[in-house]
Structures are given as structure tokens and as C-alpha cells.
Amino acid sequence: MGNCFSSPTDTETEKSDRIGNPSIEAVASQASPVPTPPPDPIRPVPQIPDADVPSAKVFVALYDYDARTDEDLSFRKGEHLEILNDTQGDWWLARSKRTRQEGYIPSNYVAKLKSIEAEPWYFRKIKRIEAEKKLLLPENDHGAFLIRDSESRHNDYSLSVRDGDTVKHYRIRQLDEGGFFIARRTTFRNLQDLVEHYSKEADGLCVNLCKPCVQVIFSIYN
């Protein structure tokens, strides 16, 4: 990540959605649904042949998970999991590529390998106010950031960045032919490239992007 430092910007107001560089705009987003627990009892894990699974079915763990039943599969954040059956609702049958053990996993704890859902800075459909609360937690420093789905524009995103004791928001637009931009003069093939660029230099933002916002995880169990 690049060094974090502030650059002169205009104060964000209710009447204007432009922040910093005149080409950069602000947006908001929505909250994400919470999966429901699986029905009881869970069926025993079927025996699956020890065969290779297509790469499209390989997911990465977003968080640690400790099995709650004998049918569950424990895994650690960053572990690669082969999805054997994803037709049973919010609980999928998976096999760990590290341990080769099989069991059920909560689907909201994993994301497809190399997708934006697997990125630590992607917070999906959280609202603008929620993004601000998360970024202003003491665990986050100046330059902490996250990307979330746009509330007002389908297929667009919002970048939220901590600037001292405030949070600035920027609209990330998607091109018709593919790619993304904040300022139209600089476009990127994907969001990963966009994050890499603004991590090296602010280039019109209030600050270089530093560490992704700390994710506070709540159990799906009561």
C-alpha cells in the first residue's frame, strides 16, 4: 500500500455529491440479507468420489468457521474449499483442499476464488451510514477503505474512505464495454486494478487507500 496522507479537498455537503476531484461522485448502498439456518436434522454427508472439482467450484473462506455438528466442516480464513453440492439452500456440501475432509459449510462464509466477493475490502450491500460507522471504529486508521454496492445505480459501486475523523464517498462507475472508473480519465479492467492504483497514489482522492476496513463478524446462530 502507498503512504497515507491527505490532500486538500472540498467539504462534502448535502447539496453536492462531488468530493475532491470534480470528476468524482458520491453514492450509497443497501444492507445484505442474512442466510437462514438449515433444517434439522441435517442429512448425513454422502460419500463423494475423491475426484478433482472444476475451478469454477473452488471457493475461498472469508472467515474462520468451527463445526457445530458432526456433519459440519471446520475451516480457516483463506482456506480453499471445493463445493460438491450447493443445491441445499444456505448450507453447502464442501471438501477442504487442505485436509480433504468433507462436510456442510455456511454459504455466506465463502466466496468464489478470485471474485470481488473474495476481496477483504468488498462489503457488498451495506448502507452509506453503516459504512461510515464501520470505518470510524478505533480498529481502523486514516486511509482505511471499503467498496460496496451502489444503492442508486445497478452494477455501479461506491468507495468509502476514512479521512481522519470523517469518511468520504466516491462513485465507481462501470463502462458499457466493461471496466470501471472514478474519474473518467483513468479507467481500470476490474475493481482489483482500481484499488491497486489508488493504493499507490491518491490521484484526486482525499488520501491513498491503505488497509481494508476491519470486518466485524457476527455468528449466524442465536
Helices and strands as residue ranges (DSSP letters): G 55-57, E 58-61, E 80-85, E 91-96, E 102-106, G 107-109, E 110-112, G 116-118, H 128-135, E 145-149, E 157-163, E 166-174, E 180-181, E 187-188, H 191-200
